[in-house]
Amino acid sequence: MLKHIEVTAKTEDEAIAKGLAQLGMDRDDVSVEILERGKTGFLGIGSVPAKVKLTYEVPDELAPAPVPAPPAAEERPAPGYARPEPHVQRPAPKAQTRPQPQPVPKAAPVQPVPAPKGEPVDDDVAAAIVEFQTGLFRHMGVEAVPVVRREGDTYQVVLEGEEMGALIGHRGETLDAIQQLTGYAVNRGRSHRVRIHVDAEGYRARREESLSRLARKTASKVVKYRRNITLEAMNAYERHVIHTALQDHPGVSTFSTGAEPNRRTVVTYDPNKM
């Protein structure tokens, strides 16, 4: 059975985090719908909190707890009657036991960074990529080195350095911006457009795996309850991952709706694909 809660906060991310903490669930366990986007207003005036809807699955066999029966009315003794003292048998003292040593929790395994794709390349396109990104990172005050390889018609750029989180950004937004800016700069004036893919610390592969898991969970719910589910707003790359993950999934179809940056993917029940 599906249930949902509605949560408000200053931003959509804060509202989602607040709802997940309230439910005690992970991001992949719920479907998120943005009901109202937060607005900061001007100098704090006219601000509007964000409102999200978190839908989650509850097992059907989970029944409500039985209501305890009310206690029986206390019997009052007759006047002048002295109630005898009950004989209380004191328990024997327990033998003291030494505390058992607690097991030391194991550290979470470190996810290996996938090997870069493609072959090393040193042509005019690779040189243009390195020149542009080196200047960009200098202005950003970030120490990062672009390593360029080529896979087919795509130039795979891996950013190497410390504290790459600043270049990845929230949900890869900074990484996407770097990729778009690099594409504009390198392809300007070229008759043949080249594709450029920018990554750091294997973020793209981890994000694709997380989105694929979300897509499969959502598809299972759509088939089980035979109802459409609209996912949260995603960029074009993330929507493409969802569409690809479910293109051969039995019982569901996908399409996108809305305008950027609030465009969403809808997973629909499709009995023709069963």
PAZAVEX-564210 format. One line per 10 residues: number of its first residue (from 1); their letters; for each residue x, y, z of C-alpha. Coordinates in Angstrom, 1 decimal, m for minus. Each point is the difference from the previous one (the first is absolute). Last residue first. Layout:
% PAZAVEX-564210
NUM = A = X:Y:Z ~ ...
% end
This chain:
% PAZAVEX-564210
274 = MKNPDYTVVT = 3.6:m7.1:m20.2 ~ 0.8:2.7:m2.5 ~ m3.5:0.6:m1.2 ~ m1.1:0.4:3.7 ~ 1.9:3.3:0.2 ~ m0.1:1.6:3.4 ~ 1.7:3.4:m0.2 ~ 3.4:1.4:1.3 ~ 0.0:3.8:m0.3 ~ 3.3:1.8:m0.3
264 = RRNPEAGTSF = 0.1:3.7:1.1 ~ 0.9:3.3:m1.5 ~ 0.3:2.7:2.6 ~ 3.1:1.8:m1.4 ~ m1.2:m0.2:m2.7 ~ m3.6:m0.4:m1.1 ~ m2.6:m2.7:0.9 ~ m0.4:m3.6:m1.0 ~ 2.3:m2.9:m0.8 ~ m1.1:m3.5:m1.2
254 = TSVGPHDQLA = 0.4:m3.5:1.3 ~ m1.6:m3.4:m0.6 ~ m0.6:m2.9:2.4 ~ m1.3:m3.6:0.0 ~ 3.3:m1.8:m0.8 ~ 3.2:2.1:0.2 ~ 1.7:0.3:m3.4 ~ 0.1:3.8:m0.1 ~ 0.2:0.2:3.8 ~ 3.8:0.6:0.6
244 = THIVHREYAN = 0.3:2.1:m3.2 ~ m2.9:2.4:0.9 ~ 1.4:0.4:3.6 ~ 3.5:0.7:m1.3 ~ m1.3:2.5:m2.6 ~ m1.9:1.8:2.8 ~ 3.3:0.4:1.9 ~ 1.8:1.5:m3.1 ~ m2.9:2.3:m0.8 ~ m0.1:1.5:3.5
234 = MAELTINRRY = m2.3:m1.3:2.7 ~ m3.3:1.1:1.7 ~ m1.3:m2.6:2.4 ~ m1.7:m3.2:m1.3 ~ m3.6:m0.3:m1.1 ~ m1.6:m3.3:0.8 ~ m2.9:m1.5:m2.1 ~ m2.3:m2.6:1.5 ~ m0.3:m3.8:m0.4 ~ 0.7:m0.7:3.7
224 = KVVKSATKRA = 2.5:m2.8:m0.6 ~ 1.2:1.1:m3.5 ~ 0.6:3.6:1.1 ~ 1.7:m1.1:3.3 ~ 2.4:m2.3:m1.9 ~ 0.7:2.8:m2.5 ~ 0.9:2.4:2.9 ~ 2.4:m2.5:1.5 ~ 1.6:m0.6:m3.4 ~ 0.4:3.7:m0.8
214 = LRSLSEERRA = 1.4:0.8:3.5 ~ 2.6:m2.8:m0.5 ~ 0.9:1.4:m3.4 ~ 0.3:3.5:1.5 ~ 2.5:m1.2:2.6 ~ 2.0:m1.9:m2.6 ~ 0.2:3.0:m2.2 ~ 1.1:2.2:2.9 ~ 2.8:m2.4:0.8 ~ 1.2:m0.1:m3.6
204 = RYGEADVHIR = m0.2:3.8:m0.4 ~ 1.9:0.6:3.3 ~ 3.0:m2.1:m0.9 ~ 2.4:2.3:1.9 ~ m0.6:2.8:m2.5 ~ m1.8:0.0:m3.4 ~ m0.2:2.1:m3.2 ~ m1.4:m1.3:m3.3 ~ 0.7:2.0:m3.1 ~ m1.7:m0.6:m3.4
194 = VRHSRGRNVA = 1.6:1.5:m3.1 ~ m1.9:2.3:m2.4 ~ 1.3:0.0:m3.6 ~ 0.2:3.5:m1.6 ~ 1.9:1.4:2.9 ~ m0.3:3.7:0.8 ~ m0.9:m0.5:3.7 ~ 0.1:m3.7:0.7 ~ 2.7:0.3:2.7 ~ m1.5:2.9:1.9
184 = YGTLQQIADL = m3.6:m1.2:m0.1 ~ 0.9:m3.6:0.9 ~ 2.2:1.2:2.9 ~ m2.8:2.2:1.3 ~ m2.4:m2.9:m0.1 ~ 2.3:m2.5:1.7 ~ 0.9:2.5:2.7 ~ m3.7:0.7:0.7 ~ m0.7:m3.7:0.2 ~ 2.8:m0.5:2.5
174 = TEGRHGILAG = m1.4:2.9:2.1 ~ m3.5:m1.6:0.0 ~ 1.4:m3.4:0.9 ~ m2.8:m0.8:2.5 ~ 1.3:2.9:2.1 ~ 3.4:1.0:m1.2 ~ 2.5:m2.2:m1.9 ~ 2.8:2.7:m0.2 ~ m0.2:0.8:3.8 ~ m0.2:m3.8:0.8
164 = MEEGELVVQY = 3.3:m0.4:m1.8 ~ 1.9:0.7:3.2 ~ 3.4:m1.1:m1.3 ~ 0.9:m0.4:m3.6 ~ m0.9:m1.7:m3.3 ~ m2.7:1.0:m2.4 ~ m0.8:m2.7:m2.6 ~ m0.9:1.1:m3.5 ~ m1.4:m2.5:m2.5 ~ 0.0:1.4:m3.5
154 = TDGERRVVPV = m2.8:m1.7:m1.9 ~ 0.1:m1.0:m3.7 ~ 1.2:m3.5:0.7 ~ 1.5:0.0:3.5 ~ 2.7:2.7:0.4 ~ 2.0:0.8:3.1 ~ 0.7:3.3:1.7 ~ 1.4:0.5:3.5 ~ m1.0:3.4:1.5 ~ 2.0:1.1:3.0
144 = AEVGMHRFLG = m1.6:1.6:3.0 ~ 1.0:2.7:2.5 ~ m2.9:2.2:0.6 ~ 0.1:3.8:0.3 ~ m3.0:0.4:m2.3 ~ 2.1:2.3:m2.3 ~ 2.8:m2.6:m0.2 ~ m2.6:m2.7:m0.5 ~ m1.3:1.7:m3.1 ~ 3.4:0.7:m1.4
134 = TQFEVIAAAV = 0.9:m3.7:0.3 ~ m3.4:m1.0:m1.4 ~ 0.5:2.1:m3.2 ~ 3.6:m1.1:m0.7 ~ m0.7:m3.7:0.8 ~ m3.0:m0.1:m2.3 ~ 1.7:1.8:m2.8 ~ 3.0:m2.4:0.2 ~ m2.4:m2.9:m0.1 ~ m1.6:1.4:m3.1
124 = DDDVPEGKPA = 3.3:0.8:m1.7 ~ 1.3:m3.6:0.5 ~ 1.5:m1.9:2.8 ~ m2.0:m3.1:0.8 ~ 0.2:m2.7:2.6 ~ m2.4:m2.9:m0.8 ~ m3.6:m0.3:1.2 ~ m1.7:m0.4:3.4 ~ 1.5:0.8:3.3 ~ 0.2:m2.8:2.5
114 = PVPQVPAAKP = m2.8:m0.1:2.6 ~ 0.7:1.6:3.4 ~ m0.1:m2.7:2.6 ~ m2.7:0.3:2.7 ~ 1.6:0.1:3.4 ~ m1.4:m2.7:2.3 ~ m1.8:1.3:3.0 ~ 2.2:m0.3:3.1 ~ m0.7:m3.0:2.2 ~ m1.7:0.6:3.3
104 = VPQPQPRTQA = 2.1:m1.2:3.0 ~ m1.8:m2.8:1.8 ~ m1.1:0.9:3.5 ~ 1.9:m1.7:2.8 ~ m2.3:m1.9:2.4 ~ m0.6:1.6:3.3 ~ 1.0:m2.1:2.9 ~ m2.9:m1.7:1.8 ~ m1.1:0.6:3.5 ~ m2.2:m2.7:1.4
94 = KPAPRQVHPE = m3.5:1.1:0.6 ~ m1.3:0.5:3.5 ~ m2.8:m2.4:0.9 ~ m3.4:1.4:m0.6 ~ m2.0:1.3:3.0 ~ m3.2:m2.0:0.7 ~ m2.7:2.5:0.9 ~ m2.6:m1.2:2.5 ~ m3.0:2.2:m0.4 ~ m0.9:2.2:3.0
84 = PRAYGPAPRE = m3.5:m0.8:1.0 ~ m2.7:2.5:m0.9 ~ m1.5:1.6:3.1 ~ m3.8:0.1:m0.1 ~ m1.6:2.9:2.0 ~ m2.1:1.1:m3.0 ~ m0.4:m2.6:m2.7 ~ 2.9:m0.4:m2.5 ~ 0.0:1.8:m3.4 ~ 0.3:m2.2:m3.1
74 = EAAPPAPVPA = 2.0:1.9:m2.7 ~ m1.8:0.2:m3.3 ~ 1.6:m2.3:m2.7 ~ 2.7:1.6:m2.2 ~ m1.1:1.0:m3.6 ~ 0.8:m2.6:m2.7 ~ 3.1:0.7:m2.1 ~ m0.6:1.2:m3.6 ~ 1.5:m2.5:m2.4 ~ 2.8:1.3:m2.2
64 = PALEDPVEYT = m1.0:1.0:m3.6 ~ 0.7:m2.7:m2.6 ~ 3.1:m0.1:m2.3 ~ m0.9:m2.8:m2.3 ~ m0.4:2.5:m2.9 ~ 3.6:1.0:0.2 ~ 0.4:3.8:m0.1 ~ 1.4:1.7:m3.1 ~ 1.2:3.6:m0.1 ~ m1.2:3.3:m1.6
54 = LKVKAPVSGI = 1.8:3.2:1.1 ~ m1.8:3.3:m1.0 ~ 2.0:3.2:0.0 ~ m0.6:3.6:1.1 ~ 2.5:2.8:m0.3 ~ m0.4:3.0:2.2 ~ m1.0:3.4:m1.6 ~ 2.0:3.2:0.5 ~ m1.8:3.3:m0.4 ~ 2.6:2.0:1.8
44 = GLFGTKGREL = 3.3:m1.7:0.7 ~ 2.1:2.7:m1.6 ~ m2.1:m0.5:m3.2 ~ m1.8:m3.4:0.0 ~ 1.7:m3.3:0.8 ~ m2.5:m2.1:m1.9 ~ m0.5:m3.7:0.7 ~ m1.6:m2.2:m2.6 ~ m3.5:m1.4:0.6 ~ m1.3:m3.5:m0.3
34 = IEVSVDDRDM = 3.3:m1.6:m1.0 ~ m0.7:m3.8:m0.2 ~ 2.4:m2.5:1.5 ~ m0.3:m3.8:m0.3 ~ 1.4:m1.8:3.1 ~ 2.4:m2.9:0.8 ~ 2.9:1.2:m2.2 ~ 0.5:3.1:2.2 ~ 0.4:m2.1:3.1 ~ m2.6:m0.4:2.7
24 = GLQALGKAIA = m0.4:1.0:3.7 ~ m3.4:1.5:m0.8 ~ 0.7:3.3:1.8 ~ 3.6:0.0:m1.1 ~ m1.1:m0.6:m3.6 ~ m2.6:2.9:0.3 ~ 2.6:2.4:1.4 ~ 2.5:m0.9:m2.8 ~ m2.7:0.6:m2.6 ~ m1.0:3.3:1.5
14 = EDETKATVEI = 3.6:1.1:0.2 ~ 0.6:m0.9:m3.6 ~ m3.2:1.8:m1.1 ~ 1.1:3.2:1.8 ~ m1.2:2.0:3.0 ~ m2.0:m2.9:1.4 ~ m3.4:m1.7:m0.4 ~ m0.9:m3.7:0.2 ~ m3.0:m1.9:m1.4 ~ m0.3:m3.7:0.9
4 = HKLM = m1.0:m3.0:m2.1 ~ m1.3:m3.5:0.1 ~ m0.1:m2.8:m2.5 ~ m1.3:m3.5:0.9
% end
